[in-house]
Amino acid sequence: MLPLVSLVFAMDFDTAVAELRTPATWCAGAAALAAMRDERALAALLDAYARPIEASKVCLLEAVEQLARGGAVEALLSNGDVARALRAMSLCADDRWIPLLEAEVGLTRATEAALDVMRLQRRTEAWEAACVRLLNHPAPDVRVAVAALLAHRSATREAVSARLQIETDIAVIAALNAALAPA
């Protein structure tokens, strides 16, 4: 009998994807797909991770992270698979996603989903800078959502105050005031 490592690297793409169907074999399939570095693998792994099966999915998540950080998220976006790209970004927070998320917020097809993923990212300087830029988004609902994200953040208080001075939408004004209110 071959050791598991040998079996993992001997799998072709289709066999590895088939292994994702059941928890008993999905770690072997996930490892094989991650090792292949095939951009199509990220979609298959995300679909397996999303299945409502009660079992440890750590190996699936590790493979998703490996492929996502290897450029597969960008490939999904360029192929128009925004939903899966956003799902991958939500599973493995990384400052690399911030410019991509900021761009997706500007596209009406993915605004709400991209904002949801922004909520899941680490609160870094890059994240704060993107949120401050999004305070000037033309859509009031985006400005309201971003104001809520920036609530009680001392590093962005000045930017929120500056936006409040020029804001005309009542809902955004309320959200900006709430963001500036003491915690």
Contacts in CASP RR format, 6 or more apart in sequence:
PFRMAT RR
TARGET T0000
AUTHOR 0000-0000-0000
METHOD contacts of the structure
MODEL  1
MLPLVSLVFAMDFDTAVAELRTPATWCAGAAALAAMRDERALAALLDAYA
RPIEASKVCLLEAVEQLARGGAVEALLSNGDVARALRAMSLCADDRWIPL
LEAEVGLTRATEAALDVMRLQRRTEAWEAACVRLLNHPAPDVRVAVAALL
AHRSATREAVSARLQIETDIAVIAALNAALAPA
2 10 0 8 1.000
4 28 0 8 1.000
7 28 0 8 1.000
8 28 0 8 1.000
8 29 0 8 1.000
8 31 0 8 1.000
8 32 0 8 1.000
8 35 0 8 1.000
9 32 0 8 1.000
9 35 0 8 1.000
11 19 0 8 1.000
11 28 0 8 1.000
11 29 0 8 1.000
11 32 0 8 1.000
13 33 0 8 1.000
13 36 0 8 1.000
13 38 0 8 1.000
13 40 0 8 1.000
13 41 0 8 1.000
15 29 0 8 1.000
15 32 0 8 1.000
16 28 0 8 1.000
16 29 0 8 1.000
16 30 0 8 1.000
16 32 0 8 1.000
16 33 0 8 1.000
16 36 0 8 1.000
16 41 0 8 1.000
17 29 0 8 1.000
17 33 0 8 1.000
17 41 0 8 1.000
17 44 0 8 1.000
19 25 0 8 1.000
19 26 0 8 1.000
19 28 0 8 1.000
19 29 0 8 1.000
19 30 0 8 1.000
19 32 0 8 1.000
20 26 0 8 1.000
20 29 0 8 1.000
20 30 0 8 1.000
20 33 0 8 1.000
20 44 0 8 1.000
20 45 0 8 1.000
20 47 0 8 1.000
20 48 0 8 1.000
20 60 0 8 1.000
21 48 0 8 1.000
23 53 0 8 1.000
23 55 0 8 1.000
23 56 0 8 1.000
26 48 0 8 1.000
26 59 0 8 1.000
26 60 0 8 1.000
27 59 0 8 1.000
27 60 0 8 1.000
30 45 0 8 1.000
30 48 0 8 1.000
30 59 0 8 1.000
30 60 0 8 1.000
30 62 0 8 1.000
30 63 0 8 1.000
31 59 0 8 1.000
31 63 0 8 1.000
33 41 0 8 1.000
33 44 0 8 1.000
33 45 0 8 1.000
33 63 0 8 1.000
33 67 0 8 1.000
34 41 0 8 1.000
34 62 0 8 1.000
34 63 0 8 1.000
34 66 0 8 1.000
34 67 0 8 1.000
37 67 0 8 1.000
37 70 0 8 1.000
39 67 0 8 1.000
39 71 0 8 1.000
39 72 0 8 1.000
39 75 0 8 1.000
39 76 0 8 1.000
41 63 0 8 1.000
41 67 0 8 1.000
41 72 0 8 1.000
42 64 0 8 1.000
42 67 0 8 1.000
42 68 0 8 1.000
42 72 0 8 1.000
42 73 0 8 1.000
42 75 0 8 1.000
42 76 0 8 1.000
42 84 0 8 1.000
42 88 0 8 1.000
43 76 0 8 1.000
43 81 0 8 1.000
43 84 0 8 1.000
45 60 0 8 1.000
45 63 0 8 1.000
45 64 0 8 1.000
45 67 0 8 1.000
46 64 0 8 1.000
46 84 0 8 1.000
46 87 0 8 1.000
46 88 0 8 1.000
46 91 0 8 1.000
48 60 0 8 1.000
49 57 0 8 1.000
49 60 0 8 1.000
49 61 0 8 1.000
49 64 0 8 1.000
49 91 0 8 1.000
50 87 0 8 1.000
61 91 0 8 1.000
61 92 0 8 1.000
64 88 0 8 1.000
64 91 0 8 1.000
64 92 0 8 1.000
65 91 0 8 1.000
65 92 0 8 1.000
67 88 0 8 1.000
68 88 0 8 1.000
68 89 0 8 1.000
68 91 0 8 1.000
68 92 0 8 1.000
68 94 0 8 1.000
69 92 0 8 1.000
69 94 0 8 1.000
69 96 0 8 1.000
72 88 0 8 1.000
73 85 0 8 1.000
73 88 0 8 1.000
73 89 0 8 1.000
73 97 0 8 1.000
73 100 0 8 1.000
74 85 0 8 1.000
74 100 0 8 1.000
76 82 0 8 1.000
76 84 0 8 1.000
76 85 0 8 1.000
76 88 0 8 1.000
77 85 0 8 1.000
77 100 0 8 1.000
77 104 0 8 1.000
82 104 0 8 1.000
82 109 0 8 1.000
82 110 0 8 1.000
82 113 0 8 1.000
83 110 0 8 1.000
83 113 0 8 1.000
85 100 0 8 1.000
86 101 0 8 1.000
86 104 0 8 1.000
86 110 0 8 1.000
86 113 0 8 1.000
86 114 0 8 1.000
86 116 0 8 1.000
86 117 0 8 1.000
89 97 0 8 1.000
89 100 0 8 1.000
89 101 0 8 1.000
89 117 0 8 1.000
89 121 0 8 1.000
90 116 0 8 1.000
90 117 0 8 1.000
90 120 0 8 1.000
93 120 0 8 1.000
93 121 0 8 1.000
93 122 0 8 1.000
94 121 0 8 1.000
95 121 0 8 1.000
95 122 0 8 1.000
95 124 0 8 1.000
95 126 0 8 1.000
95 127 0 8 1.000
97 117 0 8 1.000
97 121 0 8 1.000
98 121 0 8 1.000
98 124 0 8 1.000
98 126 0 8 1.000
98 127 0 8 1.000
98 130 0 8 1.000
99 130 0 8 1.000
101 114 0 8 1.000
101 117 0 8 1.000
101 118 0 8 1.000
101 121 0 8 1.000
101 130 0 8 1.000
102 130 0 8 1.000
102 133 0 8 1.000
102 134 0 8 1.000
104 110 0 8 1.000
104 111 0 8 1.000
104 113 0 8 1.000
104 114 0 8 1.000
105 111 0 8 1.000
105 114 0 8 1.000
105 115 0 8 1.000
105 118 0 8 1.000
105 134 0 8 1.000
105 137 0 8 1.000
105 142 0 8 1.000
106 114 0 8 1.000
106 137 0 8 1.000
106 142 0 8 1.000
107 114 0 8 1.000
111 139 0 8 1.000
111 141 0 8 1.000
111 142 0 8 1.000
115 142 0 8 1.000
115 145 0 8 1.000
115 146 0 8 1.000
118 127 0 8 1.000
118 130 0 8 1.000
118 131 0 8 1.000
118 149 0 8 1.000
119 149 0 8 1.000
121 127 0 8 1.000
123 153 0 8 1.000
125 155 0 8 1.000
128 150 0 8 1.000
128 153 0 8 1.000
128 155 0 8 1.000
128 156 0 8 1.000
131 146 0 8 1.000
131 149 0 8 1.000
131 150 0 8 1.000
131 156 0 8 1.000
132 150 0 8 1.000
132 156 0 8 1.000
132 159 0 8 1.000
134 142 0 8 1.000
134 143 0 8 1.000
134 146 0 8 1.000
135 143 0 8 1.000
135 146 0 8 1.000
135 147 0 8 1.000
135 150 0 8 1.000
135 159 0 8 1.000
135 160 0 8 1.000
135 163 0 8 1.000
136 143 0 8 1.000
136 163 0 8 1.000
137 143 0 8 1.000
137 146 0 8 1.000
140 169 0 8 1.000
140 171 0 8 1.000
140 172 0 8 1.000
141 171 0 8 1.000
143 163 0 8 1.000
143 167 0 8 1.000
143 169 0 8 1.000
143 172 0 8 1.000
143 175 0 8 1.000
143 176 0 8 1.000
144 171 0 8 1.000
144 172 0 8 1.000
144 175 0 8 1.000
147 160 0 8 1.000
147 163 0 8 1.000
147 172 0 8 1.000
147 175 0 8 1.000
147 176 0 8 1.000
147 178 0 8 1.000
147 179 0 8 1.000
148 175 0 8 1.000
148 178 0 8 1.000
148 179 0 8 1.000
150 156 0 8 1.000
150 159 0 8 1.000
150 160 0 8 1.000
150 179 0 8 1.000
151 178 0 8 1.000
151 179 0 8 1.000
151 181 0 8 1.000
152 179 0 8 1.000
152 181 0 8 1.000
152 182 0 8 1.000
152 183 0 8 1.000
153 179 0 8 1.000
157 180 0 8 1.000
160 176 0 8 1.000
160 179 0 8 1.000
160 180 0 8 1.000
161 180 0 8 1.000
163 176 0 8 1.000
164 173 0 8 1.000
164 176 0 8 1.000
164 177 0 8 1.000
164 180 0 8 1.000
167 173 0 8 1.000
167 176 0 8 1.000
END
